[in-house]
Amino acid sequence: MGIGVRAAPFTYVAHALAVAAAAMVLLWCIHFRGGLAIEAANKNLIFNVHPVLMLIGYIILGSEAIMVYKVLPAWNHDTTKLDPSNSPRNCTCACLHSWLGIGTICLYGIQWIFGFVAFFYPRASPSLRKGALPWHILFGLFVYILALATAELGFLEKLTFLQSSGLDKYGAEAFLVNFTALVVVLFGASVVVAAVSPARPEEPRGYAPISVN
């Protein structure tokens, strides 16, 4: 799977956008939302951990797992995880953000199991791995894009909730959240383009066994 351009420039852009997105979400949650806490009487501080961990722990680290083949083409693959909030003031399982989030986690688990059986299990045949690779890539990118969509809905949902509670829609915090969401979209697009581009123009397509010598 490739589009005829090298992956390296897109990985550089993606890493820069990842740093920007992480810094912006930390600025939002720490400066504007009051900080982070695992345990606190103020449940909003606990909820603030959710967007930070989801963006950095799931999307950014998951993106690194996707791009590692382009930065270090001889390496093989793995990813990360998340932790949802269940505060009664926030949407739990009654909204599209939560439904997509649960679906993303389930599909990610299926993708991980499929990848383990096809590529890590030593008795899997080379023909099975060769046939499974395009589907593994395609399904993985689908799950990744679904995670990005879930994150965007999360930003929108939280901002809508804050604005209904009196937050100025043209204030600094609202602009920060919107720009963070925009950076995440650009970051995700860079990762997807890098994933479907060869690390080198002459790079062969498809599965090839890795020498253990």
C-alpha positions in Angstrom: 0.0 0.0 0.0 1.6 3.3 -1.1 0.9 6.6 -2.8 4.3 7.2 -4.5 5.8 9.7 -2.1 8.2 9.2 0.7 6.9 8.9 4.3 9.7 10.7 6.0 8.5 14.3 5.5 5.0 13.4 6.8 6.5 11.7 9.9 8.4 14.9 10.7 5.3 17.0 10.3 3.3 14.5 12.4 5.9 14.6 15.2 5.8 18.4 15.3 2.0 18.4 15.4 2.0 15.8 18.1 4.2 18.0 20.4 1.9 20.9 19.6 -1.3 19.0 20.3 0.1 17.5 23.6 1.2 21.0 24.8 -2.2 22.5 23.9 -4.2 19.9 25.7 -2.0 20.2 28.8 -2.3 23.9 28.7 -6.1 23.6 28.4 -6.5 21.1 31.3 -3.9 22.6 33.6 -4.3 26.4 33.0 -7.9 26.8 32.1 -9.5 23.7 33.8 -7.6 23.9 37.1 -5.2 21.0 36.9 -5.1 17.2 36.9 -5.8 14.7 39.7 -6.4 11.0 40.1 -8.3 11.5 43.3 -9.9 14.8 44.4 -13.1 16.1 45.9 -13.5 18.2 42.7 -14.5 15.6 40.1 -13.7 18.0 37.3 -10.0 17.6 38.1 -10.3 13.9 37.7 -12.1 14.3 34.4 -9.3 16.5 33.2 -7.1 13.4 33.1 -9.3 11.9 30.4 -8.5 14.1 27.5 -4.8 14.2 28.4 -4.4 10.4 28.6 -6.7 9.8 25.6 -4.8 12.2 23.3 -1.2 11.4 24.5 -1.7 7.8 25.5 -3.9 6.5 22.8 -3.7 8.8 19.7 -0.2 10.1 19.9 1.5 6.9 21.1 -0.7 4.9 18.8 0.4 7.1 16.0 4.0 6.4 16.9 3.3 2.7 16.7 1.9 3.3 13.2 4.8 5.4 12.0 7.6 3.3 13.6 7.8 1.2 10.4 8.5 4.4 8.4 11.1 5.8 10.7 12.7 2.4 11.5 11.4 0.1 8.7 12.9 -3.0 10.2 10.8 -2.8 13.4 7.5 -4.4 14.1 4.2 -3.2 15.7 2.4 -2.5 19.0 0.0 0.2 20.5 -1.5 1.8 23.7 -4.8 2.1 25.7 -7.2 4.4 27.6 -9.4 5.0 30.7 -12.9 6.6 30.5 -14.6 8.9 33.0 -18.0 8.1 34.6 -18.8 11.4 36.3 -22.6 12.0 36.4 -22.0 15.6 35.1 -20.4 14.2 32.0 -21.7 12.0 29.1 -21.1 8.3 29.9 -22.8 5.8 27.6 -25.6 7.9 26.3 -23.9 9.9 23.6 -22.1 9.3 20.3 -18.7 10.2 21.7 -19.0 7.3 24.2 -20.5 4.9 21.7 -17.6 5.6 19.2 -15.1 5.3 22.0 -16.4 1.9 23.1 -16.5 0.8 19.5 -12.9 2.0 18.9 -11.6 0.1 22.0 -13.4 -3.1 20.9 -12.2 -2.9 17.3 -8.7 -2.1 18.6 -8.8 -5.3 20.7 -9.8 -7.3 17.6 -7.0 -5.7 15.6 -4.5 -6.5 18.3 -5.6 -10.2 18.5 -5.6 -10.5 14.7 -2.1 -9.0 14.5 -0.8 -11.3 17.3 -2.1 -14.4 15.6 -1.1 -13.5 12.1 2.4 -11.9 12.7 3.6 -12.8 16.2 2.4 -16.4 16.5 5.4 -18.5 15.3 3.3 -21.2 13.6 1.5 -18.7 11.3 2.6 -19.5 7.7 4.2 -16.9 5.4 1.3 -17.1 3.0 -1.1 -16.3 5.8 0.9 -13.3 6.8 1.3 -12.1 3.3 -2.5 -12.3 2.7 -3.3 -10.8 6.1 -1.0 -7.8 5.9 -3.1 -5.5 3.6 -6.2 -6.2 5.7 -4.3 -5.5 8.9 -3.1 -2.2 7.5 -6.5 -1.2 6.2 -8.4 -2.2 9.3 -5.8 -0.5 11.5 -6.1 2.8 9.7 -9.9 2.5 10.0 -9.7 2.1 13.7 -7.1 4.9 14.0 -9.4 7.3 12.0 -12.3 6.2 14.2 -10.2 7.1 17.2 -9.5 10.6 15.7 -13.2 11.1 15.1 -14.0 10.1 18.7 -11.5 12.6 19.9 -12.9 15.4 17.8 -16.4 14.6 19.1 -15.0 14.7 22.6 -13.6 18.2 22.1 -16.9 19.4 20.6 -18.9 17.8 23.4 -16.9 19.2 26.2 -16.8 22.7 24.6 -20.5 22.6 24.1 -21.1 21.6 27.7 -18.8 24.4 28.9 -20.4 27.0 26.7 -23.9 26.0 28.0 -22.4 26.6 31.5 -21.4 30.1 30.6 -18.0 29.9 28.9 -17.5 32.7 26.4 -17.6 31.1 22.9 -15.2 33.7 21.6 -12.9 33.5 24.7 -9.3 32.3 24.9 -10.3 28.8 26.2 -12.8 28.2 23.4 -10.2 29.2 20.8 -7.6 27.0 22.4 -9.9 23.9 22.3 -10.9 24.6 18.7 -7.3 25.0 17.6 -6.3 21.9 19.5 -9.0 19.9 17.7 -7.7 21.3 14.4 -4.1 20.4 15.2 -5.3 16.8 16.0 -7.0 16.6 12.6 -3.8 17.7 10.8 -1.7 15.4 12.9 -3.9 12.4 12.1 -3.9 13.3 8.4 -0.1 13.4 8.5 0.1 10.0 10.2 -2.3 8.4 7.7 -0.4 9.7 4.7 2.9 8.5 6.3 1.4 5.1 6.9 0.4 4.6 3.2 3.7 6.0 1.9 6.9 3.9 1.4 9.8 4.7 3.7 11.9 4.6 0.5 10.7 5.0 -3.1 12.3 1.6 -4.0 10.8 -0.2 -1.0 9.1 -3.5 -1.9 5.4 -3.8 -1.3 3.8 -6.5 0.8 4.9 -9.0 3.4 8.5 -10.3 3.6 9.9 -12.5 6.3 12.4 -10.8 8.7 15.8 -12.5 9.0 16.7 -13.6 12.5 20.4 -13.7 11.8 
